[in-house]
């Protein structure tokens, strides 16, 4: 037999053997495949806002909607169709007390009864709404907006020394409910509300203090506070004004100089 034929025969035998080995491996048991099982979490329908709702707006069937919500994510205060299936009809006309954003679940603390008037519905229990005159000069240049926090500073003549002026903080970190009749930022989207009256959210004692301060003051000025101060106490007031006596820390402005001291309230 010629060498060439021997080589061809050898190559054919080797190729046949490799093909058989490959066929045996392919026909053998295959590795098990992983099967993923997706378990859908049970849901419950929750009443949410269908749009961004500003303070003072009233609810209707267009402003709220039911949304499927994971049952494990239901928090206390959410309105569900299981507990209140007629909630949309029940809340018709209710007043929004705090801003509600689109898709946010409605909570009782953010809405007031439909029979409430706008301003009274914005007041937390125990608080009072008291108006005071302002101007661009006394209202932080028109940049005091509803829901801002301010200090109320009283400026009056110092009758004890016969000249100069006394400045006193009579209220601290109180919330502005409205500027004139605006309970939101300017409707045109500008970031200032220029008005002549600011309505403040006060405790009963603070309401008495500002009533006295309005009679004593040459001018009341609103000093805008940082939004970071919102969590600080807002119940402090110059209560000595109610008793016709007591001492208070003051600043006397005389001849362009500031003299810090204390004085007897009159």
MARVEXTOR-684050 format. One record per residue (C-alpha): z, y, x; residue number from 1. Coordinates in nm, 4 decimals. Each point is the difference from the previous one (the first is absolute). Example, Ala and Ser with C-alpha at 12.3 -4.5 7.8 and 13.67 -1.06 7.14 Angstrom:
BEGIN
Z_Y_X_nr
0.7800_-0.4500_1.2300_1
-0.0660_0.3440_0.1370_2
This chain:
BEGIN
Z_Y_X_nr
0.0000_0.0000_0.0000_1
-0.0915_0.3379_0.1299_2
0.2866_0.2350_0.1036_3
-0.1147_0.2671_-0.2472_4
0.0341_-0.2331_-0.2927_5
0.3453_-0.1088_0.1214_6
0.1125_0.3663_0.0082_7
-0.1383_0.0701_-0.3480_8
0.1685_-0.3089_-0.1398_9
0.3317_0.0954_0.1599_10
-0.0160_0.3508_-0.1461_11
-0.0780_-0.1401_-0.3454_12
0.2958_-0.2405_0.0133_13
0.2382_0.2765_0.1074_14
-0.1289_0.2339_-0.2748_15
0.0405_-0.2722_-0.2616_16
0.3551_-0.0620_0.1141_17
0.0898_0.3717_-0.0199_18
-0.1559_0.0248_-0.3457_19
0.2015_-0.2974_-0.1213_20
0.3220_0.1427_0.1425_21
-0.0659_0.3333_-0.1678_22
-0.0706_-0.1735_-0.3336_23
0.3256_-0.1952_0.0221_24
0.2002_0.3208_0.0578_25
-0.1651_0.1799_-0.2901_26
0.0621_-0.2889_-0.2381_27
0.3679_-0.0275_0.0955_28
0.2962_0.1466_-0.2001_29
-0.0197_0.3818_-0.0258_30
0.2902_0.2387_0.0510_31
0.1765_0.0943_-0.3243_32
-0.0867_0.3452_-0.1380_33
0.2721_0.2503_-0.0925_34
-0.0041_0.1043_-0.3640_35
0.1605_0.3343_-0.0804_36
0.1766_0.0271_-0.3325_37
0.0431_0.3543_-0.1335_38
0.2826_0.0371_-0.2467_39
-0.0372_0.3143_-0.2107_40
0.3283_0.1852_-0.0483_41
0.0875_0.0579_-0.3648_42
-0.0435_0.3590_-0.1167_43
0.1320_0.2206_-0.2770_44
-0.1610_0.3130_-0.1450_45
0.1674_0.3250_0.1049_46
-0.0586_0.3465_-0.1490_47
-0.1385_0.2326_0.2691_48
-0.1513_0.3467_0.0173_49
-0.3767_0.0072_-0.0487_50
-0.0271_0.3332_0.1837_51
0.2056_0.2458_0.2048_52
0.2424_0.1579_-0.2474_53
0.1567_0.3373_0.0897_54
0.3417_0.1175_-0.1127_55
-0.0026_0.1163_-0.3616_56
-0.3004_-0.2037_-0.1159_57
0.0345_-0.2187_-0.3085_58
-0.0836_-0.3696_-0.0115_59
-0.2690_-0.1493_-0.2233_60
-0.2053_-0.3187_-0.0198_61
-0.2482_0.1412_0.2541_62
0.2585_0.0857_0.2646_63
0.1637_-0.3454_0.0219_64
-0.1266_-0.3576_0.0203_65
0.1202_-0.3579_0.0423_66
-0.0467_-0.1565_0.3437_67
0.0605_-0.3575_0.1176_68
0.2925_0.0001_0.2439_69
0.1471_-0.2886_0.2054_70
0.3095_-0.1219_-0.1802_71
0.1945_-0.0120_0.3260_72
-0.0757_0.3708_0.0533_73
0.1460_0.1212_-0.3289_74
0.2734_0.2564_0.0701_75
0.2750_0.1160_-0.2312_76
-0.1259_0.2762_-0.2274_77
-0.3619_-0.1184_-0.0230_78
-0.1416_-0.0091_-0.3534_79
-0.1557_-0.3421_-0.0694_80
-0.2014_-0.1219_-0.2975_81
0.2470_-0.2860_-0.0405_82
0.2961_0.2340_-0.0481_83
-0.1782_0.2911_-0.1711_84
-0.3399_-0.1020_-0.1396_85
-0.0249_0.3251_-0.2014_86
0.0920_0.2265_0.2933_87
-0.3276_0.1947_-0.0060_88
0.0589_0.1057_-0.3601_89
0.3725_0.0595_0.0573_90
-0.0630_0.2317_0.2967_91
-0.2706_0.2032_-0.1749_92
0.0719_0.3692_0.0634_93
0.2808_-0.0576_0.2521_94
0.0373_0.2702_0.2658_95
-0.0447_-0.0785_0.3706_96
0.3112_0.1218_0.1832_97
-0.1084_-0.0922_0.3552_98
-0.3506_-0.0419_0.1466_99
-0.1527_-0.3439_-0.0678_100
-0.2936_-0.1246_0.2059_101
-0.2922_-0.2143_-0.1129_102
0.0946_-0.3688_-0.0088_103
0.3737_0.0731_0.0214_104
0.2210_-0.1948_-0.2427_105
0.1671_0.2213_-0.2603_106
0.3787_0.0270_0.0102_107
0.2375_0.1439_-0.2538_108
0.1417_0.2551_0.2465_109
-0.3446_0.1591_0.0449_110
-0.0714_0.0674_-0.3667_111
0.1898_0.1733_-0.2785_112
0.0009_-0.0561_-0.3748_113
-0.3000_0.1349_-0.1897_114
0.2269_0.2256_-0.2068_115
0.1145_0.1846_0.3157_116
-0.1262_0.3432_0.0859_117
-0.1626_0.0316_0.3399_118
0.2701_0.1936_0.1867_119
0.2981_-0.1817_-0.1505_120
-0.1620_-0.3334_0.0864_121
-0.0263_0.1011_0.3662_122
0.3739_0.0628_0.0272_123
0.2223_-0.2862_0.1214_124
0.3155_-0.0583_-0.1998_125
0.2648_0.2632_0.0701_126
-0.2373_0.2589_0.1451_127
-0.1047_0.3383_-0.1376_128
-0.3208_0.2043_0.0275_129
0.0670_0.3621_0.1003_130
-0.2670_0.2644_0.0605_131
0.0195_0.2757_0.2586_132
-0.2408_0.2812_0.0824_133
-0.2087_-0.0323_0.3166_134
-0.2947_0.1703_0.1656_135
-0.2367_-0.0821_0.2840_136
0.2487_0.1624_0.2374_137
0.3007_-0.1938_-0.1322_138
-0.1786_-0.3300_-0.0691_139
-0.1172_-0.0988_0.3509_140
-0.3300_0.1810_-0.0379_141
-0.0987_-0.2000_-0.3074_142
0.0335_-0.3341_0.1794_143
0.3024_-0.1173_-0.1984_144
-0.1411_-0.2667_-0.2329_145
0.1467_-0.2051_-0.2838_146
0.2116_-0.2898_0.1363_147
0.0674_0.1864_0.3278_148
0.3559_0.0447_0.1254_149
0.1374_0.3488_0.0677_150
0.3116_0.1907_0.0974_151
0.0827_0.3049_-0.2122_152
0.1066_0.2961_0.2134_153
0.1697_0.3018_-0.1535_154
-0.0436_0.3427_0.1602_155
0.2395_0.2737_-0.1148_156
0.1438_0.3261_0.1246_157
0.3236_-0.0251_0.1950_158
0.2308_0.2285_-0.2000_159
0.3005_-0.0840_0.2185_160
-0.1423_0.1760_0.3059_161
-0.1941_0.2632_-0.1883_162
-0.3370_-0.0994_0.1409_163
-0.2288_-0.2786_0.1067_164
-0.0836_-0.3171_-0.1869_165
0.1638_-0.3395_-0.0365_166
-0.1982_-0.3253_-0.0164_167
0.1540_-0.3168_-0.1431_168
-0.1288_-0.3499_-0.0781_169
0.1052_-0.0466_-0.3619_170
-0.1887_-0.3268_-0.0659_171
-0.1205_-0.2667_0.2418_172
-0.2852_-0.2521_-0.0159_173
-0.0656_0.0343_-0.3747_174
-0.3231_-0.1257_-0.1604_175
-0.2616_0.2335_-0.1468_176
-0.1061_-0.1291_-0.3417_177
-0.2717_0.2550_-0.0703_178
-0.1586_0.3255_0.1108_179
-0.0562_0.2074_-0.3144_180
-0.1215_-0.2767_-0.2375_181
-0.1668_-0.2114_0.2672_182
0.1740_-0.3321_0.0629_183
-0.2647_-0.1139_0.2528_184
-0.2002_0.1584_0.2790_185
-0.2638_0.2527_-0.0974_186
-0.2618_-0.1548_-0.2325_187
-0.2837_0.1122_0.2289_188
0.1410_-0.2168_0.2802_189
0.1265_0.2856_0.2174_190
0.3273_-0.0525_0.1808_191
0.1820_0.3037_-0.1342_192
0.1321_0.1092_-0.3367_193
0.0627_0.3727_-0.0302_194
0.2333_0.0857_-0.2863_195
0.2816_0.2275_-0.1053_196
0.2531_-0.2634_-0.1110_197
0.1313_-0.3165_0.1643_198
0.1820_-0.2588_-0.2110_199
0.2630_-0.1890_0.2001_200
0.1721_-0.3333_-0.0641_201
0.3748_0.0695_0.0200_202
0.3364_-0.1483_-0.0844_203
0.2079_0.1872_-0.2613_204
0.2109_0.1621_0.2742_205
-0.3085_0.1018_0.1949_206
-0.1408_0.1572_-0.3170_207
0.3120_0.2145_-0.0259_208
-0.0227_0.0987_0.3661_209
-0.3593_0.1216_-0.0257_210
0.0821_0.1896_-0.3194_211
0.2675_0.1938_0.1910_212
-0.2254_0.0416_0.3047_213
-0.2772_0.1470_-0.2166_214
0.2425_0.2722_-0.1129_215
0.1295_0.0731_0.3515_216
-0.3175_-0.0282_0.2063_217
-0.2411_0.2664_0.1072_218
-0.2419_-0.2880_0.0462_219
-0.0040_-0.3807_-0.0178_220
-0.2253_-0.1757_0.2499_221
-0.1183_-0.3619_-0.0028_222
-0.0037_-0.1574_0.3469_223
-0.2310_-0.3028_0.0089_224
0.1593_-0.3204_0.1339_225
-0.1684_-0.2832_0.1877_226
-0.1065_-0.3022_-0.2039_227
0.2209_-0.2018_0.2370_228
0.3073_0.1653_-0.1587_229
-0.0660_-0.1524_-0.3428_230
0.2739_-0.2613_0.0458_231
0.2689_0.2514_0.0956_232
0.2647_0.1111_-0.2493_233
-0.1172_0.2626_-0.2489_234
0.3270_0.0691_-0.1818_235
0.1461_0.2617_0.2368_236
0.0396_0.3521_-0.1289_237
0.1881_0.3204_0.0745_238
0.2664_-0.0801_-0.2600_239
0.2261_0.2790_0.1268_240
-0.2260_0.2353_-0.1980_241
0.1383_-0.1503_-0.3212_242
0.3621_0.0828_0.0808_243
-0.0297_0.3615_0.1055_244
0.1595_-0.0728_0.3324_245
-0.0009_-0.2173_0.3057_246
-0.1743_0.0426_0.3317_247
-0.3564_-0.0815_0.0879_248
-0.1971_-0.0094_0.3228_249
-0.2520_0.2840_-0.0082_250
-0.2492_0.1882_0.2104_251
0.0205_0.3789_-0.0010_252
-0.3303_0.1703_0.0824_253
0.0667_0.3541_0.1220_254
-0.2235_0.2285_0.2027_255
-0.2285_-0.2910_0.0805_256
0.2826_-0.2148_0.1420_257
0.1499_-0.3156_-0.1531_258
0.3800_-0.0225_0.0036_259
0.1413_-0.3389_-0.1012_260
0.3414_-0.0153_-0.1607_261
0.1843_-0.0708_-0.3244_262
0.0764_0.2133_-0.3001_263
0.2096_-0.0054_-0.3156_264
-0.2206_-0.0664_-0.3028_265
0.0253_0.2729_-0.2643_266
